[in-house]
Amino acid sequence: VVSLLLDRGADVNAHAVSGSYGNALCAVAYGGKETIVKLLLDRGADANAFAVSGNYGTALCAAACGGWELIVRLLL
C-alpha cells in the first residue's frame, strides 16, 4: 500500500498537523516496520526531518524510544 501511495504522488516527507508521530517515517520507525522504513528512505524520506507535531521529533528518536536497534542503525 505504501508503494502504491508513493507511486501515485504521495509526499514521502509530508508532515502531520496533529497526532503522535509527525510524519510517516517517525510512525513506522516507532512501530518497528523495518521494511517500510527502508522503502521510505529509498523513496527520498528525510531521515533528519524534525516533526513539529508528534511526540518524538525525529525518526531516530522514535526508533530509539520504540527499542528498534536495527532501525536506529538504518537512520544513522
Secondary structure as a PSIPRED ss2 file (coil, helix, strand):
# PSIPRED VFORMAT (PSIPRED V4.0)

   1 V C   1.000  0.000  0.000
   2 V H   0.000  1.000  0.000
   3 S H   0.000  1.000  0.000
   4 L H   0.000  1.000  0.000
   5 L H   0.000  1.000  0.000
   6 L H   0.000  1.000  0.000
   7 D H   0.000  1.000  0.000
   8 R C   1.000  0.000  0.000
   9 G C   1.000  0.000  0.000
  10 A C   1.000  0.000  0.000
  11 D C   1.000  0.000  0.000
  12 V C   1.000  0.000  0.000
  13 N C   1.000  0.000  0.000
  14 A C   1.000  0.000  0.000
  15 H E   0.000  0.000  1.000
  16 A C   1.000  0.000  0.000
  17 V C   1.000  0.000  0.000
  18 S C   1.000  0.000  0.000
  19 G C   1.000  0.000  0.000
  20 S C   1.000  0.000  0.000
  21 Y C   1.000  0.000  0.000
  22 G C   1.000  0.000  0.000
  23 N E   0.000  0.000  1.000
  24 A H   0.000  1.000  0.000
  25 L H   0.000  1.000  0.000
  26 C H   0.000  1.000  0.000
  27 A H   0.000  1.000  0.000
  28 V H   0.000  1.000  0.000
  29 A H   0.000  1.000  0.000
  30 Y H   0.000  1.000  0.000
  31 G H   0.000  1.000  0.000
  32 G C   1.000  0.000  0.000
  33 K C   1.000  0.000  0.000
  34 E H   0.000  1.000  0.000
  35 T H   0.000  1.000  0.000
  36 I H   0.000  1.000  0.000
  37 V H   0.000  1.000  0.000
  38 K H   0.000  1.000  0.000
  39 L H   0.000  1.000  0.000
  40 L H   0.000  1.000  0.000
  41 L H   0.000  1.000  0.000
  42 D H   0.000  1.000  0.000
  43 R C   1.000  0.000  0.000
  44 G C   1.000  0.000  0.000
  45 A C   1.000  0.000  0.000
  46 D C   1.000  0.000  0.000
  47 A C   1.000  0.000  0.000
  48 N C   1.000  0.000  0.000
  49 A C   1.000  0.000  0.000
  50 F C   1.000  0.000  0.000
  51 A C   1.000  0.000  0.000
  52 V C   1.000  0.000  0.000
  53 S C   1.000  0.000  0.000
  54 G C   1.000  0.000  0.000
  55 N C   1.000  0.000  0.000
  56 Y C   1.000  0.000  0.000
  57 G C   1.000  0.000  0.000
  58 T C   1.000  0.000  0.000
  59 A H   0.000  1.000  0.000
  60 L H   0.000  1.000  0.000
  61 C H   0.000  1.000  0.000
  62 A H   0.000  1.000  0.000
  63 A H   0.000  1.000  0.000
  64 A H   0.000  1.000  0.000
  65 C H   0.000  1.000  0.000
  66 G H   0.000  1.000  0.000
  67 G C   1.000  0.000  0.000
  68 W C   1.000  0.000  0.000
  69 E H   0.000  1.000  0.000
  70 L H   0.000  1.000  0.000
  71 I H   0.000  1.000  0.000
  72 V H   0.000  1.000  0.000
  73 R H   0.000  1.000  0.000
  74 L H   0.000  1.000  0.000
  75 L H   0.000  1.000  0.000
  76 L C   1.000  0.000  0.000
